[in-house]
């Protein structure tokens, strides 16, 4: 494998590859939002992966919020010269069929829904591996993400690449600061929006509802 020397940060654009970079490893990164994607993409590029991102987030409600976050992701992709696959449709019904009645454990169904699409897309399109930007967020259930990622890798037959990027969460947000991208105020689902704006504490909420969760 040969690579050309290339500064990762260009003063005008984020992480724009310069010159031709020849790589033989490819990764599909499921992206939950532009702000978690920025550093994650740079990280995997620095590991010499050819990076493509996947947008599949039917957990983001309502639809207009989903579209705001998708537009931000598209702007980042343009800024980073980053291929972005946008999954067709908005599987909100599939999301609710998974979580209704299991709200306390909803995040595991939500992770599995999104990561299984990433794994299937990676296998169908011939990527060497898949991962997710959710691994950069200190607000997500990190161990659960890792467990589900490895399980799906076995089931679907494509490698899951795990790395703990939580210490880089602020760096990722610093990278997108000057880009005037839409910034979300809650994790995604209506449950998390409700928690965010009522500012409930675990003790006042009771056992059935999980804590506030912003990606
Ligand atoms: S809180 Fe976030 S991760 Fe959990 S179910 Fe809602 S959108 Fe998914």
Boltz pocket constraint, residues with backbone or C-beta under 6 A from the ligand:
constraints:
  - pocket:
      binder: B
      contacts: [[A, 59], [A, 60], [A, 106], [A, 107], [A, 110], [A, 111], [A, 187], [A, 188], [A, 189], [A, 191], [A, 192], [A, 211], [A, 213]]
      max_distance: 6.0
